[in-house]
Amino acid sequence: MPNHTNRSSRQYRHLALTGVFSLLLLTATSHAHVQWLAPNFNLESGESAWLSFDHAFSDRRFIPSSGPSSYYVWWIVGPDGFKKSIPHLFLGKTRTVGEIELTDPGTYRLEAIEDRMAWTKIKLNEKEQWQPGSRDAFSGHEVVSSRLYFQKSVSYVSLGSLTKSVLKPTGDPIEIVFDQHPNDLHADKDFVIRVLSDGAPLADQDVLVYAEGSDGHDATSTCTTNALGRCELTLATAGRYLLTTNTEGDYAEGASTDGYTYTYSVVIEALPK
């Protein structure tokens, strides 16, 4: 749950968490951990607030195990629609930690992105290793496979009021969009999400739901999108949940990569009934 340094600030602003996670891929030492972006909101003084966050991978929800790769970038999009880099970042072994001051009322979108990037698995010294680049970059090596990856983590936080400018679809290779404001979800009340790819609805797309405190990759529940890319969810109890979805496919023989894997996930906080 959010850590408020000033209890009286609860009536001033509402915080709900939305984050995104995906599978850590590619390097020989990587593990198939789950990625999550968990923000914390701390009142400093006046009407501004410092937003801090942890970005990490682990098989247990919100308990860091390993930090993201160096190919990630972190942004925050304000209520005015402008995107800014995170000014204070610590890239640690178990997590990345960031801080940024929020001064304007409204809803912000926090992002951690590993943009579309080709990775190729080659055999080197009798061992298989993932390396950045398409198969064309490894002529002379034994190529095992090559894929194009996209991974994105997002969280939404609201300072003082709920606004909707940052909730619009972004046209990413895959994304989860909320019909209802993600900072105004309540336990035991239905809400609708949409899964899009490059702005178009993805039908028959599974969205996996993981409850706070859960462990491993067996989802607590699943919903599947209809022809419009929509599915309806109900969260039984208050607390944080992870939602994740991914799409993948194969390219024709002779392409620079064998196919693609795109992953996008969200952490939502269900408020009490």
Secondary structure as UniProt FT lines:
FT   HELIX           7..11
FT   TURN            28..29
FT   STRAND          34..45
FT   TURN            46..47
FT   STRAND          48..58
FT   TURN            61..62
FT   TURN            70..71
FT   STRAND          73..77
FT   TURN            79..80
FT   STRAND          83..85
FT   STRAND          88..91
FT   STRAND          96..102
FT   STRAND          106..124
FT   TURN            125..126
FT   STRAND          127..132
FT   HELIX           135..138
FT   TURN            139..140
FT   STRAND          142..159
FT   HELIX           165..167
FT   STRAND          175..178
FT   TURN            182..183
FT   TURN            187..188
FT   STRAND          191..197
FT   TURN            198..199
FT   STRAND          200..201
FT   TURN            203..204
FT   STRAND          206..211
FT   TURN            212..213
FT   STRAND          221..224
FT   TURN            227..228
FT   STRAND          230..233
FT   STRAND          239..250
FT   TURN            253..254
FT   STRAND          259..271
//
